[in-house]
Amino acid sequence: MQDAPSSEIYIGLMSGTSLDGVDIAIADFAHYPPRLLHCATWPYETGLRQRLREITINPTVSLDDLCQLDVELGQKYADIVNRTLDITGFEKTTIVAIGNHGQTIQHSPAGNMPYTLQIGDPNVIAARTGITCVGDFRRRDVALGGQGAPLAPAFHQFLFASDTIDRAIVNIGGISNITLLPASASPVVIGFDTGPGNTLLDYWSGKHQGAAYDDQGNWAATGSVISKLLNSMLSDEPYFQQLPPKSTGTEYFNSNWLSPYLTEAFDPADVQATLVELTVETIANGLRQLPVKATEFYICGGGVHNRYLLSRLQKLLPGCQVSSTRDLGLDPDYVEAVAFAWLARQTFNRQTGNLPGVTRASSETILGGIYFN
């Protein structure tokens, strides 16, 4: 067994379902709340983003392509860490470990042979950075009968829970998810994916506007919701009716999912407005399913920048405070990156990282594997 580290500085890497790039956070856990020492986003190059999207939605991709992309992403992540340390001046010897979520390619925790797959080889990261890497966080939870996701709720509990206020943390990335943080110990923390967040919005914006995303939702705001389209998507999709625990990903909610609904020649801006409404309706419906009515809602993830989306969500949640996790002390763009720095710390210190109340795993467990330098 290694000696306990004298430093409490960890790096978190998060490349989420939006496929826009890699968030990196350097956090010092010697303090509570932890100190965010540095954060940045490193965009994926267009070609890499396209290959990741293709491998996510195309089940016939070759094994050779998958394995090569696993190594390429490991190299990409390692390069981001090395360049970040050069920019910030942090010595590698001060970093205990890197927590790497990896890029989710497939997620199927409810089949006959449940599985989840994230790529970005942690062996490559450890070898190229000279820093211990913790990765492959989801599969131990799946092995214990859990969903393997979402994993951030344990960190939300660690950092954002209140003794007096029932709160909900709403992460709007490519996929949206909710964490209920009750003020009392009963009921327990609940978390689940509600459905698409930005993924369909970004796809439609790219297709019709040539933009990676709809800046602040300005384009969607020019359209009108197509009620029959929205109602069809809400009523036809079984996932929206499913009760927690549940998790999903962009391997399911993508252009292939959307296309069958667009048999008519709808105005593209109206479709964008309808997809915003789909996101906020499924989030609001998820919040209504919670056993406790939260009075404060804190948003994190890329959706926090979509003003039109947030205005629609606020309208569906009258009388509730909807704000950003910045009001709780953490930049909403880097909550998940810091979460995986914290999960790496949990694993390194042989502490559990999952919440069975969220994932329905049979027990709490230490997550992931440690790839020592």
C-alpha positions in Angstrom: 0.0 0.0 0.0 1.3 3.5 -0.8 1.8 6.1 1.9 -1.1 8.6 2.3 -0.4 11.6 0.0 0.8 14.9 1.6 -1.0 16.9 -1.0 -4.8 17.0 -1.6 -4.7 18.3 -5.1 -6.5 16.3 -7.8 -7.3 16.9 -11.4 -10.7 16.1 -12.9 -11.3 15.5 -16.6 -14.9 15.4 -18.0 -15.8 14.9 -21.6 -19.6 14.7 -21.6 -22.4 13.8 -23.9 -22.4 17.2 -25.7 -19.1 16.1 -27.4 -17.9 19.7 -27.4 -14.6 19.1 -25.6 -12.8 18.3 -22.4 -13.3 20.2 -19.2 -10.4 20.1 -16.8 -10.4 21.2 -13.2 -7.6 21.3 -10.6 -9.1 21.2 -7.1 -7.5 21.3 -3.6 -9.5 19.1 -1.2 -7.4 20.1 1.8 -10.1 22.7 2.4 -13.9 22.5 2.7 -15.4 23.6 0.4 -12.6 22.5 -1.9 -10.7 25.2 -3.7 -11.0 25.3 -7.5 -7.4 26.3 -8.4 -7.8 26.2 -12.2 -10.5 25.3 -14.8 -10.7 25.4 -18.6 -12.4 23.8 -21.5 -10.4 22.3 -24.4 -12.6 21.9 -27.5 -12.5 18.8 -29.6 -11.3 19.4 -33.1 -14.1 19.1 -35.7 -12.8 15.8 -37.1 -12.5 14.2 -33.7 -15.9 15.4 -32.7 -17.4 13.9 -35.9 -15.7 10.6 -35.3 -16.9 10.4 -31.7 -20.5 11.2 -32.8 -20.3 8.6 -35.5 -19.0 5.9 -33.2 -21.7 6.7 -30.6 -24.7 6.4 -33.0 -23.4 3.8 -35.4 -23.4 0.3 -33.9 -21.5 -1.2 -36.9 -18.3 0.7 -36.3 -15.2 -1.5 -36.6 -13.4 -2.8 -33.6 -10.2 -1.4 -35.0 -11.7 2.2 -35.1 -12.9 1.8 -31.6 -9.6 0.7 -30.2 -7.6 3.3 -32.0 -10.0 6.1 -30.8 -9.6 4.7 -27.2 -5.8 5.3 -27.5 -6.1 8.6 -29.3 -8.4 10.0 -26.6 -6.0 8.9 -23.9 -3.3 10.8 -25.7 -5.6 13.8 -26.1 -6.4 13.8 -22.4 -2.8 13.4 -21.4 -1.8 16.3 -23.7 -4.4 18.5 -22.1 -3.1 17.7 -18.6 0.5 18.3 -19.6 -0.3 21.6 -21.3 -2.5 22.8 -18.4 0.3 22.1 -15.9 2.7 24.0 -18.2 0.3 27.0 -18.3 -0.5 27.0 -14.6 3.0 26.2 -13.3 1.8 23.3 -11.1 4.4 20.7 -10.5 3.3 17.1 -11.3 4.6 16.0 -7.9 1.8 18.1 -6.3 -1.0 16.2 -8.1 -2.2 13.1 -6.3 -4.1 11.7 -9.2 -6.2 12.4 -12.3 -9.8 11.4 -12.3 -10.9 10.7 -15.9 -14.5 10.1 -16.7 -13.8 9.2 -20.3 -16.0 9.6 -23.3 -19.2 7.5 -23.1 -19.6 5.5 -26.3 -22.4 3.0 -25.3 -24.5 2.7 -22.2 -26.9 -0.2 -21.7 -27.3 -1.0 -18.0 -30.7 -2.7 -18.3 -30.1 -5.4 -20.9 -29.5 -9.2 -20.4 -25.8 -8.4 -20.2 -25.6 -4.9 -18.7 -22.7 -2.8 -19.8 -21.3 0.7 -20.1 -18.3 1.8 -22.1 -16.2 4.9 -21.8 -13.0 5.3 -23.8 -9.8 7.3 -23.3 -7.3 4.7 -22.1 -6.2 5.6 -18.5 -3.0 3.6 -19.1 -2.0 6.1 -21.8 -2.9 9.0 -19.5 -0.7 7.7 -16.6 2.2 6.8 -19.0 2.2 10.2 -20.8 1.7 12.4 -17.8 3.7 10.6 -15.2 0.7 11.1 -12.8 -1.5 8.3 -11.3 -4.8 8.1 -13.2 -8.2 6.9 -11.8 -10.6 5.8 -14.5 -13.4 3.4 -15.5 -15.7 4.7 -12.8 -19.0 3.3 -14.0 -18.6 -0.4 -14.5 -18.2 -1.5 -10.8 -21.6 0.0 -10.1 -23.1 -1.8 -13.1 -21.5 -5.1 -11.9 -23.5 -4.7 -8.7 -26.7 -4.3 -10.6 -26.7 -0.5 -10.8 -27.2 1.9 -13.6 -23.6 3.2 -13.4 -25.0 6.7 -13.8 -25.4 9.3 -12.8 -22.4 9.4 -10.5 -22.3 13.1 -9.8 -25.1 13.0 -7.1 -22.6 11.7 -4.5 -20.5 14.8 -5.1 -23.6 17.0 -5.1 -24.4 15.6 -1.7 -20.8 16.2 -0.5 -20.8 19.9 -1.6 -24.3 21.2 -2.1 -26.6 19.6 0.5 -28.3 21.8 3.1 -29.5 20.8 6.6 -32.5 23.1 6.2 -33.5 23.4 2.5 -34.6 20.8 0.1 -32.6 21.4 -3.1 -32.4 20.0 -6.6 -29.3 20.1 -8.8 -30.1 20.0 -12.5 -27.3 19.2 -14.8 -28.1 20.1 -18.4 -25.3 18.7 -20.6 -26.0 16.6 -23.7 -28.3 14.6 -21.5 -30.1 16.2 -18.5 -30.1 14.8 -15.0 -31.5 15.7 -11.6 -30.2 15.2 -8.1 -32.6 15.6 -5.2 -30.8 16.7 -2.0 -33.3 16.5 0.9 -32.7 18.6 4.0 -33.3 15.5 6.2 -31.7 12.0 5.9 -35.0 10.5 4.8 -35.7 10.2 2.0 -32.2 9.5 0.7 -30.6 11.3 -2.2 -32.2 10.6 -5.5 -30.7 11.1 -9.0 -31.5 10.1 -12.6 -31.3 11.1 -16.2 -34.5 12.8 -17.4 -33.7 12.6 -21.2 -32.1 14.9 -23.8 -30.5 18.1 -22.7 -28.5 19.9 -25.3 -27.8 17.0 -27.6 -30.8 17.3 -30.0 -30.6 21.1 -29.8 -27.0 21.1 -30.8 -27.6 18.6 -33.6 -30.5 20.7 -35.1 -28.6 23.9 -34.7 -25.6 22.4 -36.6 -27.8 21.1 -39.3 -29.8 24.3 -40.0 -27.6 27.1 -38.7 -24.1 25.7 -39.2 -23.4 26.4 -35.5 -22.2 24.0 -32.8 -24.9 25.3 -30.5 -27.8 27.8 -30.4 -26.1 30.7 -28.6 -28.3 31.6 -25.6 -31.2 30.0 -27.3 -31.7 33.0 -29.5 -32.7 31.0 -32.6 -35.1 28.9 -30.6 -36.7 32.0 -29.2 -37.7 33.0 -32.8 -39.7 29.9 -33.2 -43.0 28.6 -31.9 -43.6 25.3 -30.2 -45.2 22.7 -32.4 -47.7 21.2 -29.9 -48.5 18.0 -31.9 -44.8 17.3 -32.4 -44.0 17.8 -28.7 -46.9 15.7 -27.5 -46.0 12.9 -29.9 -42.4 12.8 -28.5 -43.5 12.9 -24.9 -46.2 10.3 -25.3 -44.4 7.9 -27.7 -41.1 7.6 -25.9 -41.1 4.9 -23.1 -38.1 6.4 -21.4 -40.1 9.5 -20.3 -42.7 7.3 -18.6 -40.1 5.1 -16.9 -39.7 5.7 -13.2 -36.2 6.0 -11.6 -33.6 4.5 -11.4 -32.9 5.2 -15.0 -30.0 6.5 -17.1 -29.5 7.2 -20.8 -27.1 8.8 -23.3 -26.6 10.2 -26.7 -26.2 6.7 -28.1 -30.0 6.7 -27.7 -31.2 10.3 -28.0 -29.6 11.5 -31.2 -30.5 12.2 -34.8 -31.6 8.7 -35.4 -34.2 9.1 -32.5 -35.4 12.4 -33.8 -35.8 11.7 -37.6 -39.0 9.5 -37.4 -40.8 12.5 -35.8 -39.9 14.9 -38.6 -42.0 13.4 -41.4 -43.6 16.8 -42.1 -41.9 19.9 -43.4 -41.8 21.9 -40.2 -40.1 25.3 -39.9 -36.6 24.6 -38.5 -36.9 27.4 -35.9 -40.2 25.9 -34.7 -38.5 22.5 -34.3 -35.7 24.1 -32.3 -38.3 25.8 -30.0 -40.1 22.4 -29.7 -36.8 20.6 -28.8 -36.2 23.2 -26.0 -39.7 22.5 -24.7 -38.9 18.8 -24.8 -35.9 19.3 -22.6 -37.6 21.5 -20.1 -40.8 19.4 -20.0 -38.9 16.2 -19.2 -36.8 18.0 -16.6 -40.0 19.5 -15.0 -41.8 16.1 -15.1 -38.8 14.5 -13.5 -38.8 17.1 -10.7 -42.5 16.4 -10.2 -41.8 12.7 -9.6 -39.6 13.5 -6.6 -40.9 12.4 -3.2 -39.9 15.8 -1.8 -40.7 19.1 -3.4 -37.5 21.0 -3.7 -37.8 24.8 -3.3 -34.4 25.7 -4.7 -33.1 24.5 -8.1 -29.5 25.0 -9.2 -28.4 24.5 -12.8 -25.0 23.4 -14.0 -23.7 22.2 -17.3 -23.7 23.9 -20.7 -27.5 24.5 -20.6 -26.9 27.2 -18.0 -25.9 29.5 -20.9 -29.2 28.9 -22.8 -31.2 31.9 -21.5 -34.3 30.9 -23.5 -34.2 27.4 -22.1 -33.8 28.6 -18.5 -36.7 31.1 -18.9 -38.9 28.2 -20.1 -37.9 26.0 -17.2 -38.6 28.8 -14.7 -42.1 29.2 -16.2 -42.8 25.6 -15.6 -41.6 25.9 -12.0 -43.5 28.8 -10.6 -42.7 29.9 -7.1 -39.3 28.1 -7.1 -35.9 29.7 -7.3 -34.0 28.7 -10.4 -30.4 29.8 -10.4 -26.8 28.6 -11.1 -24.5 26.5 -8.9 -22.3 29.6 -8.9 -24.6 30.8 -6.1 -23.4 27.8 -4.2 -19.8 28.6 -4.8 -18.9 26.5 -7.9 -18.7 27.5 -11.5 -21.6 25.6 -13.3 -19.4 24.8 -16.3 -17.0 22.7 -14.1 -19.2 20.9 -11.5 -18.7 17.6 -13.2 -15.0 18.0 -13.7 -14.6 18.7 -10.0 -16.9 15.8 -9.3 -14.5 13.4 -11.0 -11.5 14.9 -9.2 -13.4 14.2 -6.0 -14.3 10.7 -7.2 -10.7 10.0 -7.9 -9.9 11.1 -4.3 -12.6 8.8 -3.0 -11.1 5.9 -4.9 -7.5 6.7 -4.1 -8.5 6.7 -0.4 -10.5 3.5 -0.6 -13.8 5.4 -0.1 -17.0 4.5 -1.8 -18.2 6.8 -4.6 -21.7 5.6 -5.7 -25.1 6.1 -4.1 -27.3 2.9 -4.3 -30.3 5.2 -3.7 -29.5 6.7 -7.1 -28.2 3.9 -9.2 -29.9 1.0 -7.4 -26.6 -0.9 -7.1 -26.8 -3.6 -4.4 -24.3 -1.9 -2.2 -22.0 1.1 -1.9 -18.6 0.4 -3.6 -15.2 1.9 -4.4 -15.4 2.9 -8.0 -13.0 2.6 -10.9 -9.4 1.4 -11.2 -6.2 3.1 -10.2 -3.4 3.2 -12.8 -0.4 4.1 -10.7 2.5 6.1 -12.2 
